[in-house]
Amino acid sequence: MIDKTVHSVETALADLSHNMVIMVGGFGLCGIPENCIAELVRKKVNGLTCISNNAGVDDFGLGLLLQTRQIKKMISSYVGENDAFERQMLSGELEVELIPQGTLATRCLAAGYGMPVIYTPAGVGTEVAMGKEIRRFTYNGEEKEYLMESAFEADFALVKAWKGDTAGNLIYRSTARNFNPLMAMAGKITVAEVEELVPAGTLDPDHIHTPGIYVHRIFQGKTYEKRIEQRTVLNPKGS
């Protein structure tokens, strides 16, 4: 029986070192690998290139790595909740590549599928297209320009799931699925942290979102804060 379990986050990330490229699952603060991020802070690895939808907030998520200046470059689609990010970007301390969200997701998907490039109409005629190849294709009877984008290459993909089994099969919960399945497919080494770790064969195959073939290491996380970026409430009168 295949067993991909490691007993601690320290073991899971023991060979993640300086100047690596890492994918980090989540959307905002939803579904982020909290234990893995905390371990990267503890390890003090630096010069990291992080591929993530966004960069957390100042004191949580990837914002913790920005505080300690462990991130050299951010490849993201949205960064509006992080003041440290803004300061470091404007000062030139942090290299930033902003990518349309759909393009970010599809470049992750392409890496998982083993496709070196994709073509997308997003970004044509904008700064996003500078220095990139553009081709014309006819699709659904319409000819237009498409921008060539390369698949990501990441040393590690760090993802978080609700449940997982010892063979690495993963189930995500509701919106916490977000970027996690795409990034789980794409890393050279994929590390999954889960809230609940169960024996192989326990999970219903019809409910599995990420097959264990994509996961190299899995461990059960200790605690999860699951912070919310902006909490909005409705008063009793509905106004």
N, C-alpha and C positions, 0 to 999 in steps of 0.2 A: 504493500500500500504506500502510495506517495504521501510523504508528510513534509510540508513546507513551513511548518511552525518553527519560529524562533521564540525564545522565552523572554526577550526584552527588546525594547527599542534600541538599546545600546548595541546589542548584537546585530540587529537588523541593519543599522547604519554604520557599522564598524569600518567599512571600506569606502564610505562617502567622504571625499577629501576636498582639499582646496581646488578652486578654479574649475569645478565640475558644472555641467549643465543639468538642472533638475526641473522636472515638471511637478507642479503642486496642485492637486485637485481641490475642488471647492468653487463656490461662487459667493463673493462677499465673504462672510464668515460662516456660511452654511456648507457643511460637509467638508471642512478643512481637516487635514491630518494634524491635530493639535499636538499629539505626543511626538511626532516626528519633528515638527517645527521646534518644539522645546528642546529636543535633543540636539538639533543643529546649533541652537544658541549655546547650549552647554559645551559642545565640542569645539566651538569657536572656529569652525571652518569658514574661510573667507574667499573672496574673489568669485562668488557664485553667480551664475546666470540662471535666473528663475523664470520659467514659463508658467504663467498663471493668469486666470481671467483678470484678477486685480491684485492689489498689494496689501490687503488687510486694512487695519486701522492702526493708529499710532502705537497702541499698546497691546495689540493682539494680532494673531495670524502672522502673515509675513511682515507686518509692521515691526514685530520684535526683531527680525533680522535686519531691517533697515535701521532701527535704533542703534544696533551694535555695528552697523556699517559692514555687514558680512556679504551684502549683495553688491556685485559689480554692475550687473545689467539686469533690467526688468523687461520681459517681453509680455505685454498685457494688452487688454482692450479697454480697461477702465481703472482709473486710479484716483478718483475724486474724493475718497474718504480719508486720505492719508497726508497730513501736513508735512511729516518728515520726508515723504516721497517728493513732494513739491519742492521743498527746500533743497534737497540733494540734486534734483533734476535741474533746477534753475541755476544752481551754482556750478554745474558741470561735473559734480562728483559722481553722479549716477548716470550711466548710459541707459537710455530708454528707447524701446521700439514699440510703438503703439500700432495695434493691428485690429481691423474690424473683427467683431466678435465671431461672426460666422466663419471668417477666414482662419481665425485662431483655432476654432473647433475642427475645421476640415483639415488643417495642417497636422493636427494631432491624429486625426483619423487616418490620414495618408501614411503617417509613420507606422501606425498599427497594421495597415494593409500592405506595407512594403512598397508603396508607390512613391517615387522620388519627388514628383511635382503634382500640383493641381492647377487647374485654370478656373479663374473666377472673374465675374464682371465687377466685383466690389473693389473699389479703389482706382479704377481706370479714370484717368483725367485728373487725379489728385496727387498730392505729395507722396502718397503710398506707392505710386507707380514709378517713382523716380529710380532710374537705373535698372529697371526690371523689363524682362521681355514681354511684349504684347503681341497676341495673335488674333486673327479674325476667324470666327467659326460661325457656321449656320446651325442654329438649334431651334426646333419647332418652327421652322420656316422663317426665322429672323436671323439676319447676319449682324453680328456686333463684335466688339473687341473684348478680349479676355486677358487678364493679367496672370502671368505664370508665377506661382509661389512654390517654394520648396517645402518638402516635409521637414518637420522638426527632427533633430537628432539630440536625444537626451540620455545622459549617463544613468540617471535614476528617475523613476516616476514614483511619487509619494501620494498615496490615495487613502481615503477613509471610507469604510463601509459600515453598515449597521450590523450585519451578520456575515460570518465567513466560516468555512470549514478548513480542516487541516490540509486539504488538497489545494486550497487557494481559491475555491469558488466563492463569489461575493454577491451579497444582496444589499442594495442601497435602499434608503427609506425616503420616499416622497421626493421633495425638491433637493434633498442632499445628494441625489444622484448626479445632477448637473454635469460638470466636466470630468468627474471621476472615471466613468467607463472608458471614455476616449483616451485619457492619459494612462490608464492601466494597460491599455493595449500597446502604448507607444514607447515606453521606457526600455532601455537595454536591461536594466534591473528594476523590477516593479516591487515596491514594498507596500503592503496593505496593512493598515491598522484597523481593527474592528472593535465594536462595542461588545460583541458576543462571539466567542470562538467555539465551534461545535465539532464533533467528530465527522469525518468524511462519510457521506451517505445519509446524513441527517436532513440536509436541505432538499426541498422539493425541486427537482431539476427544472420544472416549468417556471420557477420563481427566480432562478439565478440570472443575474444581469451580466456579470463578468465571469467567464469560465476560468477555471484554475490554470489553464495552459498559459495565460498571460501573467500570472502572478508567480514571483520567485520566492518571496518571503512574506510571512503573515504572522502577526502577533496581536494579542488582545491588549487594547489600550487600558490605562489605569483609570483616569478620570477625564471627563469632558465638561467644559464650561458651557459650550454651545451659546456663546454670546450673540446678541442681536445688534446689528449696526444702528438701526433707527427704529425705536419702538413707537408705534402709533396706536392710540386707543380711541375708542368711540365713547362719548359720554352717554348716559342713560337716555337722553332726549334725542340722540341720534344726530346731533349737529356737530 
